[in-house]
Amino acid sequence: MLPAASHRPGGHDSAAPTPRLHPAAYADVRGRTLTLTSIAGLSGAPAVSLPLADDEGLPLGVCLVGAPGADLALLDGAVAVMEATDT
């Protein structure tokens, strides 16, 4: 599970300093990165991915997304899904 909020001193969300790129290059990298990033993470909502089954050797799963700040409720729901599916 990814945390819904930063726990870094000073409230900084990035794990590394912003690279010193030309503004156009920075915008390009940022745009391409955002297309690969979960909307849950962008919105501050907690998310958890669960493996559910295997179909002909391919894993099947589900991603549950909770309301911002509802991390524990999301984990309770994830446990319920895992118990119900006997995974």
C-alpha positions in Angstrom: 0.0 0.0 0.0 1.2 3.5 -0.8 0.7 6.1 1.8 -1.9 8.8 1.1 0.2 11.6 2.6 3.8 12.6 2.9 5.6 11.7 6.1 8.8 13.5 5.1 10.1 16.4 7.2 8.9 19.7 5.8 6.0 18.0 4.0 8.0 17.5 0.7 6.4 14.7 -1.4 9.3 14.0 -3.8 11.9 11.5 -2.9 14.6 13.4 -4.8 15.3 16.9 -5.7 13.8 18.2 -8.9 16.3 17.7 -11.8 17.7 20.8 -13.4 16.2 20.4 -16.9 15.3 22.8 -19.6 11.6 23.8 -19.0 10.5 22.0 -22.2 12.4 18.8 -21.3 11.0 19.0 -17.7 7.5 19.3 -19.1 8.0 16.4 -21.4 9.4 14.1 -18.7 6.6 15.2 -16.3 3.9 14.5 -18.9 5.2 11.1 -19.7 5.6 10.2 -16.0 2.0 11.3 -15.2 0.6 8.9 -17.9 2.2 6.0 -15.9 1.2 7.2 -12.5 -1.9 6.0 -10.7 -4.7 8.5 -10.4 -5.0 7.5 -6.8 -1.5 8.7 -6.0 -2.0 11.9 -7.9 -5.2 12.6 -5.9 -3.8 11.7 -2.5 -6.0 8.7 -2.2 -4.7 5.4 -0.7 -4.5 2.4 -3.0 -3.7 -1.3 -2.6 -3.3 -4.0 -5.3 -4.3 -7.5 -4.5 -3.5 -10.7 -6.3 -6.7 -12.7 -6.9 -6.1 -15.6 -9.2 -4.0 -17.1 -12.0 -5.4 -17.7 -15.5 -3.2 -19.8 -17.8 -0.1 -18.6 -16.1 -1.1 -14.9 -16.1 -1.7 -13.2 -12.8 -5.1 -11.5 -12.2 -5.7 -8.9 -9.6 -7.6 -5.9 -8.5 -6.7 -2.4 -7.3 -8.8 -0.9 -4.5 -8.8 2.8 -4.0 -10.0 4.5 -0.8 -11.0 8.1 0.1 -8.1 10.3 1.1 -7.3 9.7 4.7 -9.2 6.3 4.7 -6.0 4.2 4.7 -7.1 1.9 7.6 -10.6 1.4 6.1 -9.0 0.5 2.8 -6.8 -2.1 4.5 -9.8 -3.6 6.3 -11.5 -3.9 2.9 -8.5 -5.5 1.4 -8.3 -8.1 4.2 -12.1 -8.8 3.6 -11.5 -9.3 -0.1 -8.5 -11.6 0.5 -10.5 -13.7 3.0 -13.5 -13.9 0.7 -11.4 -15.0 -2.2 -9.3 -17.4 -0.1 -6.1 -16.1 -1.7 
